[in-house]
């Protein structure tokens, strides 16, 4: 999906669910890592995490969430998550409260030699320094094919 297609989708969702136009810019931001999207108070633009574009229902939920911030701010209300206006409007349009969790790429899998518990890690672990949290057993690095 390109930025132009995202812009059209945001405008369509704004008209459909809020009955108001979206007159600013929506675009993908590669630098967003843990958040689904972001609304800018000064420029009124919306950034979307490009990793969220893999699933259309997740993407529309995030767009609705950011549009709630957008329309409340332009109407003069606070766009904070804890206000009753935000919660009510978000529930009314069916937006997502939180961004879905992205899957992490685990490269290392360790298994306890005593109880068999597995630990998935992104970084390498020093097995002489760390032990199993359940039984204090010795950790063993599994080959890549086993996990």
NORUR-V309085 format. One record per residue. N is the residue number from 1. RES is the residue in one letter. PHI is phi in radians with two decimals (NA if undefined). PSI is psi in whole degrees, 0 to 359 (999 if undefined). Layout:
((N RES PHI PSI) (N RES PHI PSI))
This chain:
((1 X NA 135) (2 X -1.65 173) (3 X -1.14 326) (4 X -1.16 318) (5 X -1.16 323) (6 X -1.12 316) (7 X -1.02 315) (8 X -1.14 322) (9 X -1.15 318) (10 X -1.13 318) (11 X -1.12 320) (12 X -1.15 316) (13 X -1.15 323) (14 X -1.11 316) (15 X -1.19 319) (16 X -1.21 313) (17 X -1.72 335) (18 X -1.95 348) (19 X 0.98 32) (20 X -2.41 150) (21 X -1.40 152) (22 X -1.79 112) (23 X -1.90 17) (24 X -2.13 200) (25 X -1.86 138) (26 X -2.16 134) (27 X -2.70 162) (28 X -1.44 139) (29 X -2.14 112) (30 X -1.13 337) (31 X -1.38 346) (32 X -1.27 125) (33 X -1.93 311) (34 X -1.88 346) (35 X -1.80 154) (36 X -1.39 323) (37 X -2.86 175) (38 X -2.63 137) (39 X -1.88 130) (40 X -1.66 123) (41 X -1.19 323) (42 X -1.37 313) (43 X -1.64 348) (44 X 1.12 20) (45 X -1.49 161) (46 X -2.15 127) (47 X -1.76 142) (48 X -2.21 138) (49 X -1.21 123) (50 X -1.15 341) (51 X -1.21 340) (52 X -1.40 349) (53 X -1.34 356) (54 X -1.19 329) (55 X -2.10 118) (56 X -1.12 318) (57 X -1.07 320) (58 X -1.13 318) (59 X -1.12 316) (60 X -1.17 324) (61 X -1.12 320) (62 X -1.21 320) (63 X -1.09 317) (64 X -1.07 319) (65 X -1.06 313) (66 X -1.22 328) (67 X -1.23 331) (68 X -1.11 315) (69 X -1.00 313) (70 X -1.06 306) (71 X -1.25 325) (72 X -1.16 319) (73 X -1.15 318) (74 X -1.24 335) (75 X -1.46 354) (76 X 1.71 3) (77 X -1.60 166) (78 X -1.35 135) (79 X -1.69 18) (80 X -1.24 154) (81 X -1.19 334) (82 X -1.62 2) (83 X -1.41 149) (84 X -1.12 327) (85 X -1.10 317) (86 X -1.12 312) (87 X -1.09 318) (88 X -1.16 313) (89 X -1.16 323) (90 X -1.13 318) (91 X -1.20 325) (92 X -1.14 319) (93 X -1.57 348) (94 X 1.41 33) (95 X -1.42 164) (96 X -1.51 137) (97 X -1.32 322) (98 X -2.23 153) (99 X -1.29 141) (100 X -1.15 149) (101 X -1.25 131) (102 X -1.45 144) (103 X -1.28 141) (104 X -1.72 149) (105 X -1.62 101) (106 X -1.49 130) (107 X -1.79 338) (108 X -2.19 137) (109 X -2.22 126) (110 X -2.00 146) (111 X -2.27 139) (112 X -1.28 134) (113 X -1.33 343) (114 X -1.67 302) (115 X -1.72 345) (116 X 1.52 4) (117 X -1.13 141) (118 X -1.89 146) (119 X -2.20 123) (120 X -1.69 132) (121 X -2.36 151) (122 X -1.53 331) (123 X -1.95 157) (124 X -1.22 147) (125 X -2.06 139) (126 X -1.42 107) (127 X -1.29 345) (128 X -1.42 341) (129 X -1.71 327) (130 X -1.92 150) (131 X -2.28 174) (132 X -1.13 137) (133 X -1.35 341) (134 X -1.51 311) (135 X -2.17 3) (136 X 1.13 25) (137 X -1.40 170) (138 X -1.34 138) (139 X -1.63 143) (140 X -2.22 132) (141 X -1.31 125) (142 X -1.46 150) (143 X -1.12 156) (144 X -1.06 331) (145 X -1.29 339) (146 X -1.46 347) (147 X -2.23 999))
